[in-house]
Amino acid sequence: MDLASIGITLVLAIGLGSGLGWWIGGKLGNQTIGLIIGFIIGTAAGFIEMFRAVSRWNKRMEHQEAVKEPEEDS
């Protein structure tokens, strides 16, 4: 299920970062700069979470492979 949620997580992180950046930028007087900064931060957060999810999945697959190998040898 981790890999299935990567796309949703990435889109939500970018959308949330952009929306918050736009809102904060509006409060500070420049929505465009806030939107750009929020988009960059949201994209970075989304990719970091994507790499973490892929890393967890890889570790789980390696563990399953390690558990399977002794059973095949007997």
C-alpha positions in Angstrom: 0.0 0.0 0.0 3.0 2.3 0.5 3.7 2.5 -3.2 0.0 3.1 -4.1 -0.1 6.2 -1.9 3.1 7.8 -3.4 1.2 9.7 -6.1 -1.5 10.9 -3.8 1.1 12.0 -1.2 3.1 13.9 -3.8 0.1 15.7 -5.2 -1.2 16.6 -1.7 2.2 17.9 -0.6 2.6 20.1 -3.7 -1.0 21.3 -3.4 -0.8 22.0 0.3 2.6 23.7 0.0 1.4 25.9 -2.9 -1.8 26.8 -1.1 -0.1 27.7 2.1 2.5 29.7 0.3 -0.1 31.6 -1.6 -2.0 32.3 1.6 1.0 33.4 3.5 2.3 35.4 0.6 -1.1 37.2 0.4 -0.8 38.0 4.1 2.7 39.4 3.6 1.8 41.3 0.4 3.2 39.1 -2.4 1.1 36.1 -3.3 3.3 35.2 -6.3 6.5 34.8 -4.4 4.6 33.0 -1.6 3.2 30.6 -4.2 6.6 29.9 -5.7 8.2 29.3 -2.4 5.3 27.1 -1.2 5.4 25.1 -4.4 9.2 24.5 -4.0 8.8 23.5 -0.4 5.8 21.3 -1.1 7.6 19.6 -4.0 10.7 18.9 -1.8 8.5 17.5 1.0 6.6 15.3 -1.5 9.8 13.9 -3.0 11.4 13.3 0.4 8.3 11.3 1.5 8.4 9.4 -1.9 12.0 8.4 -1.3 11.1 7.3 2.3 8.2 5.2 1.0 10.3 3.5 -1.6 13.1 2.8 0.9 10.6 1.2 3.3 9.2 -0.9 0.5 12.7 -2.0 -0.6 13.6 -3.0 3.0 10.4 -5.0 3.3 11.1 -6.8 0.0 14.7 -7.5 1.0 13.4 -8.9 4.3 10.9 -11.1 2.5 13.6 -12.4 0.2 15.8 -13.2 3.2 13.0 -15.1 4.8 12.3 -17.1 1.7 15.8 -18.2 0.9 16.3 -20.7 3.8 13.0 -22.4 2.9 14.0 -23.0 -0.7 17.4 -24.6 0.4 15.8 -27.4 2.4 
